[in-house]
Amino acid sequence: MTAIDSNKTSPEAPKPSTLPSNFLRQIIEADLASGKHTSIVTRFPPEPNGYLHIGHAKSICLNFGLARDYKGVCNLRFDDTNPEKEEKEYVNSIIDAVSWLGFGWGQDGKGKELYASDYFDFMYAAAEHLIERGLAYVDEQTPEEMRANRGDFNTPGKASPFRSRTVSQNLERFREMAGAKHADGAMVLRAKIDLASPNINLRDPAIYRIRRATHHNTGDKWCIYPMYTFAHPIEDAIEGITHSICTLEFEDQRPFYDWLMDRLMEGGIIKTQPRQYEFARLNLTYVITSKRKLAQLVNEKKVSGWDDPRMPTIVGLRRRGYTPQAIQLFAERIGVSKADSWIDYSTLEGALRDTLDPTAPRAMAVLEPLKLILTNWEEAFPSSGSAEHLKTAPPRSPPPARTRQAQLQNRQRSLDRPHRLRRSAQQRLLQIVPRQQSPPQIRLRHRG
């Protein structure tokens, strides 16, 4: 097996004062300043088993944004290790969503479009390496037996009767698994760590299982697939990820992440050792951000599809009128922390309003015009000829020529008299009376 290293460049990092601060930026800046890393490599690793939602948008903006701000690289990597729930449709939708949000990779951007399934051969070899070192074994207990023997927070786990198999026996069984000689679920490959660990994730976790399913990328080449917790750190190591950023639910998995990287480093299988960092996921009031529950709404026809405007998916928000700039601004405003919290939905709406305000076209219409003449236009606006106190959007077309003549709505109330203007062909005159530090007042007077 060939050890894989990453190619790194050393661009100058932006000055910290120019960037919004959070604990991840502080870690990155410290790593760059100390020389631990000369550049950063991040990744956005979605599972292609559904459409991305607003919670994923936060992670997209975070990972691609950090790479952009620190002149690094961010890969779009599909963690496609569960072929039973993954489809090419979801792969295409994720590519479209990330591109629409304004982030790129490949020739026109930094980073690559990668797939966990591209590394299946490497992962298989890494699993055999663990078996050869006595660090993994094939377990033939039923799922119920494994669950019962796993123990709980107060009780240590019990050893499987298959835990004491020899290396040669485990290698033979594992190769039989790969050769489709056993039924789905008949056995799994487990890491041999510590059955008494207070962290249940270290009590011999499963790392490979048998699944006869056609994969969207590899077809029917494999009938065994790695578990996500086994595949994820290996993918990071292969790609040279310097800062593997994920949400807090993976915090308990970090000890296994580090254990696996340490064992593969010891065996010379990998040469770069990534580090995992966790941040709080997005909790938005009145919004469901569970992909499983959103899929249920789609499958049960409660909505018209993933792009239903009522859905919090990126395609749903897009149909509702949200812009990429609004979602990026929202992600910037809510920030990044390690503490779970709830963000009010009005924050998302406010980001949309603030991005549309300077760009959305506006128009006013006078349905029943009444011709007026402004008699002191130059006196009120001697320089610019316009009301400077008004905040307006940049014109999308050349503004009309300024003139003393104006059209008022015939049924408009007088600005300083209680009576209404009477419909008449007679011309009226408008007198603009400027006041200091206040908008000009328009007064209506009749010709005597």
N, C-alpha and C positions, 0 to 999 in steps of 0.2 A: 504494500500500500504506500502511496506517495503522500508525504506531508504537504499540506497546502498553506501557503503564506499569502498575504495581500500586498499589493503594490500601493505605496503611499506617497503622497506629495506633501509639500510643506508650505502652503500658502500662509500669509500673515493673517492672524485672527483679527476680527474687528475689535475696536476698543470697547471694553465693557460698558463704559458710560453711555454709549450710543444705543444700547440694547436694553429691553425690559428685563429686569432681574427676576430670577427664580432659582430654586435649588439645583436644577439641572444645568442651567447656564453657569452657575458658580462651580459646579463639578467640572464641566468642560473647560472653563477658563483656567482652573487650577491645573488640570491635566496638560493643557497646552503650555502653560507657563513653566511647569516643572520639567517638560520634555518627555513626560510619560507617553504622549502621543504627539506626532508632528502634524496630524490632521485627523478629523473625525470621520467616521463612517457609521451612518445610522441606517435603519430600514423600517418600512411600513409593511407588516406581515399579516395581511388578512387571510382568513380561511374562505375559499370560494364556495360557501354554502348558503349564500343569500346576498341581498343588496345592502350596500353600506348605508348607515344612518348617521344622524347628527353627532353621535358619540364617536364614530369612526372619523368624522371630519376633524374633531379636536386632535386625534392622534396623527392624522395626515398632516395638518398644519404644524404640529409640534415637531415631528420627525423631519419632514422636508424643510420646515422653517429653520431648525437648528443647523442642518447641513448647509442651507443657503447663507445664513448669517455668519457662519464660521468657515466659509469657503471649503466645505467638505463634500461628502457624497452621501446620497440616500438612495437605497435600492427599493424598488417595489417587488416584494417577494411573496409569492402565494404559498401559504402553508397547506398544501394539498395532500394531506396524509390520511384523509378519510373519504375514499372514493364513493361510498354509499350515499353521501349527502352533497357531493360536489358536482357541479355542472359547468360546461363551457359558457353557458349564458351568464353565470355569475362572474366568471373570469372577465368576460367582455364588459360587463356592467361596472366592475371595479376599475378597470382601465379607463373607461369613459368618465367615471366619477372623479378620479384623481386628476385626470387631464382637465376636466371642466373646472376644478378648483384652482387651476393655474400652476400645477406642478408637473415637471417633465423628467424624462430620463432618456437614456440612449444617446443618439447622435446629437440631438438638439438640447440635451440636458445632461446633468451628471447623474451617475447611477445606472442601474440596469433593471430590466424586467426578468425576474428569476423565479424559479419554482423549486419547492422542496423535493419534488419528484425527480428533479435533475440529479439529486444527490443520493438516490436510493441505493446505488451500488456502493457508494462510500459508507453509507449508514450500515448496510449489511456487513461490510468488512469490519467496521468499528464494533458491531455486535459480536462478531466472531472473535475479535481481539479481546473483548471483555471475558468471553467464555474461556479462551485459552489461558487467561490469567486467573481464572477461578473467581471472577467477579460477576458472573451471570450464570443462570441455570434455567432449564426448561421445566416448567411446572405443569403438571397434568391434573391438578385439583379443579373441581368445578368452581364457577364464580361464587357460589354460595359458601363453599368451604374456604375459599381464600378470604372472603369477607369476614367470616367468623373467626378465622385464625389470625386476622390482622390485628385484633385487639382494639382498644379505644384509648381515650386520653388517660384513663386510670389503670389500664391493663396492658402489659406488653404483648406483642404478637407471639404466635407459636410457629415454630419452624415447620415448613412443609416436609412431608415424607420424601419429596424429590429433591430437597435442598442439598443433600449429601452426595448427589450423583458425581461421577468422575468427569473430568474435562472431556474425555473422548466420548462418553455417553451423551453429554450435553451437546457437543458438536454434531454428533450423529442425529440426535433428535431435532436439532435446529435446522439441519440441512433437509431432514424429512419434511419439516414444516414448509420450507421454501420450495420443496419439490411436490407440493400438493398431495402428500400421502396421508394427511389427516384432515378430519372434518373441521369446519369453522368452529372456533371456540373450544376445540378439544384440548388445546394447550397454549401456553404463552411463554415468552421468554421474560424472565424477571432479573433485575439487577440484584446482586447480593450485597446488602449494605449493613443494616442494623435493625433487627426486629424489636429492639427495646428502645429505639429512639423516641423521644417525646414528640418529634415531628413525624406524624404518620406517613407523610410523603416519602420518608426515608426507609420505611419498612418493606424493603424489597419490592419496589414499584415495577409494574409491567412495562416493558419497553418494546415488545413486538407481539402481534397477534395475527391469527389467520383470518383473512377476509377474502372470499372469492367475489370480487366485484371488478367491473371494468373501469379502469381509471381514465379520466378525460385526457391525460397526457401520455401515460405509458401503456394504455390499452390493457391487455391481459398478460403482460410480462410477469407481473408479480401476483402472488396470492397471499403474501404476508406483507404487513405494513407497519411502520414504526409508530409508536405512540407520539403524540404531539410533544410531550415533555422530554422525550428522548431526541426527537428530530430537531426541535427548536434550537438548543445550544449548539448542535453540530452545524446547522446552517449558519449560525452566527460566526462560528469559528472559520468555516470555509470561506465566507465572504469578508473576513477580517473586520467584523463589526467591532467598533471601539466602545460604543455606548448602546447597549441593548435595552431599549425603553419600552416598558409594558405597564399595564394597569395593576392596581394593588392586589387583585385576586391571585396574581402569580407570585406574590411575596413569599408565601409558604413553599413555593416550588424552587426558590432560589438556592437553598442548600443542595438539592439534587443537581441543579444546573452547575453549581461550582464543583460538586463531587465528580460529575461526569467529565467536565473540562480538565480537572486535575488528573484523573486517570488516563485520559487520552493524551495529555501533555507528557505524562510520565512514560507512556509507551511510544512517544515520538510520532503519534498519529496526526496531531495538529501542532502548529508552531505559534499560532496566535491564540490568546486566551481572552475572550470577551468578558465583559462585566455587565450584569443585569441591574437596572434601576427601575423602580416602580413609582408611579404617580397615580393620583386619584382619578378615577373614571368620571365621566360627565353624568351628573344626575340633574335632569331638567324637569321642572315642575310640570305636571299634566302631560308628560310625554313618556311613552314606552320606548326604552332603548335595549330591549332584549330581542336579538335576532330570531330566537325561537318563537317568541310570542308574535312578532311581526309576521313571521312565516305562517303562523296559525291563522292570522287574520286573512292572509292571501289565500291559503289553501281552503279555508272555509267560506270563501267568497263574501266575506264581510266588507271587503273593499274591492275596488275594480282591478287592483294589481299593486305591484311594488311602487309604481309611480303615481298612485292615487295622491292627489294634493293634500289629503288629510293625513297621509303617512309621514313620519319623521325621517324617511329615507332621503338621501341626497337628491335622487331623481324626483321624489315627491316635493321637496322644498323648491327644487328648480321649476317644477310646473306651477307651484304656487306663486312664483315671482321673485324668489330669493336669488341674489346674485352671488358669485364667488367672493366678491369683495366684502359683502355683508357677513358671510360665514367666516372669512379670515379675520375680520374685525372682531366678530363675536369670540373667536378662539383666543385672540390676543387679549380681550378685555377680561375674560374669566380667569386667565392665568393658569399656572400649574402649581400644584401643591401635593403633599402626601396625606392630607387630611380630607376625608370624605365630607362633602357639603352639597347643598342643593342650590342650583342656579334658577332664579325666577325666569319664567318664559319671556317676560317683558324685556329682559336683557337681549335676547335674540331679536325681538321686534325692534328694539331701539337701534341695534346695529344696522338693521335693514333701512330704517328711516334715515339714519345719518349718512348712509352711502347713497341713497336715492335722492336726498334733499338737494345736493348741488348738481345733479345730472338729469333728474326727471323733467321732461318738458311740461310747461304750464301754459295755460291759455285762459283768456277772459273774453266773454262775449256780451255785447249789448243787443238785446233782442228788439227793443223799441227805442231807437235813438232819438235824442233831443240835442240839437246843435247848440254849442256854447262857444264863447270866445273868452280866452284868458287875457285880461288886459295888462297885467303886470308880470308877465313870464320872466323877462330879463331881470326884473327887480328881485324876484324870489330866488331865481337860479342864475346868478350872473356869470358863473364860470362854467360849470359842467352842464347846466341846463337840465339837470335831472335831480330827483330827490335822493340825496346821498344816504339818507337814513334807512332806505329800503334795502333789504337783503334779497338779491335776486340771483337766479342761476345764470351762468354764461349763456348768451343767446345762441341758439342753434342756427339761426339765419340772421342776415343783416337787419338791425332794428329799423323800424320805420322812421322817416324824417320827423324831427320835432316841429311842432306847429302850435300856433296859438289856438287853433280850433280843436275842439274835443267833442266826443259824443257821450252823453250821459243817458242812463236808462231813464225813460220817460217817467216811470213810477218810483224813481229814486227819491228818498226823502231829502229835504233841504238840509244842509249841514249846520245851519244856525237858525232856522225858522221851523216852527212846528207844522206849518201847512205843507201840503204836497205841491209839487210843480204841476201846473195845469197844462194839459196838452194844447199846444199852440204852435203856429208856424213862426210866431214872433221870436226874434233872436234874443237870448238873454246874455248877460255879461258876467263873467266870473272874476272876482277880485281875490288874488292870493296874497295873504297877509303873513309875511314871515315873522317868526318869533325866535329869540335866541334859545339855543339848546333844546329845541322842540321841533317836531315836524311842521312844515308850513300848513296853515289853515286856508281852506278855500271858502270864500264867502260869495254868496249869490246876491246880486243886486239887479233891480229892474231899471231899464231906461225910463227916465221921466218924460 
